[in-house]
Amino acid sequence: MATMLKKDLVESVAKTASVTKKEAGDAIDAVFESITKALKAGDSVLLTGFGKFEVRHTASRPGINPKTLQKIQLPARTVPVFRSGKALRAAVK
């Protein structure tokens, strides 16, 4: 199983959309930047048929340091989450 890198994605988009690699790269960068801005603002991004990007907040909780087995307090976090859409799940199946 191979991993698709960003350069591979740019090449694929350029070929599929019949545009230059520069134009495809700029478009992909713009999409990623827009998604990042929306998540930073606390908004979710829904791409119908593909999936939903959203931000989740986790509360502070107790944990254990695996090296020392000492109890520690894990801080609260805000993390980006992606949930795949029905069409994407079906396509991958």
C-alpha positions as CSV (number, residue, x, y, z in Angstrom):
1,M,0.0,0.0,0.0
2,A,1.5,3.4,-1.0
3,T,1.0,6.8,0.5
4,M,-0.1,9.6,-1.8
5,L,2.1,12.7,-1.2
6,K,1.0,16.2,-1.8
7,K,3.1,16.3,-5.0
8,D,1.2,13.2,-6.2
9,L,-2.1,14.9,-5.4
10,V,-1.0,18.0,-7.3
11,E,-0.1,15.9,-10.4
12,S,-3.4,14.0,-10.2
13,V,-5.5,17.2,-10.0
14,A,-3.5,18.8,-12.8
15,K,-4.0,15.8,-15.1
16,T,-7.7,15.4,-14.2
17,A,-8.6,19.1,-14.5
18,S,-6.3,19.7,-17.5
19,V,-4.4,22.5,-15.7
20,T,-0.8,23.1,-15.0
21,K,0.8,21.7,-11.9
22,K,1.4,25.2,-10.6
23,E,-2.3,26.0,-10.9
24,A,-3.3,22.7,-9.3
25,G,-0.8,23.3,-6.5
26,D,-2.2,26.8,-5.9
27,A,-5.8,25.5,-5.9
28,I,-4.9,22.8,-3.4
29,D,-3.0,25.2,-1.2
30,A,-6.0,27.6,-1.2
31,V,-8.4,24.7,-0.2
32,F,-6.2,23.7,2.7
33,E,-5.7,27.3,3.8
34,S,-9.5,27.9,3.7
35,I,-10.2,24.7,5.7
36,T,-7.5,25.7,8.3
37,K,-8.9,29.2,8.7
38,A,-12.4,27.9,9.2
39,L,-11.2,25.4,11.9
40,K,-9.2,28.1,13.6
41,A,-12.3,30.2,13.8
42,G,-14.2,27.2,15.4
43,D,-16.3,26.5,12.3
44,S,-16.8,23.1,10.7
45,V,-16.3,22.5,7.0
46,L,-18.8,20.1,5.3
47,L,-17.9,18.8,1.9
48,T,-21.1,17.0,0.9
49,G,-20.4,13.4,-0.1
50,F,-16.7,13.6,1.0
51,G,-16.8,14.4,4.7
52,K,-16.7,16.9,7.5
53,F,-13.8,18.7,9.2
54,E,-14.5,19.9,12.7
55,V,-12.8,21.0,15.9
56,R,-13.2,19.0,19.1
57,H,-12.4,20.1,22.6
58,T,-11.2,17.6,25.1
59,A,-11.2,18.3,28.8
60,S,-8.2,18.0,31.1
61,R,-8.0,14.5,32.5
62,P,-5.7,12.3,34.6
63,G,-3.2,10.1,32.9
64,I,-0.1,7.9,33.6
65,N,3.5,8.5,32.4
66,P,4.3,5.1,30.8
67,K,8.0,5.4,31.7
68,T,7.7,6.1,35.4
69,L,4.1,5.1,36.0
70,Q,3.6,8.4,37.8
71,K,0.1,9.9,37.7
72,I,0.0,13.2,35.7
73,Q,-2.7,15.6,34.6
74,L,-3.1,15.7,30.8
75,P,-4.1,19.2,29.6
76,A,-7.2,20.2,27.8
77,R,-6.8,20.1,24.0
78,T,-8.4,21.3,20.9
79,V,-7.9,19.0,17.9
80,P,-9.1,18.9,14.3
81,V,-11.2,15.8,13.4
82,F,-12.3,14.4,10.0
83,R,-15.4,12.3,9.6
84,S,-15.8,10.7,6.3
85,G,-19.1,11.0,4.4
86,K,-21.3,8.2,3.3
87,A,-20.3,8.4,-0.4
88,L,-16.5,8.3,0.5
89,R,-17.0,5.3,2.8
90,A,-18.9,3.5,0.1
91,A,-16.3,4.3,-2.5
92,V,-13.5,2.9,-0.3
93,K,-15.4,-0.2,0.6
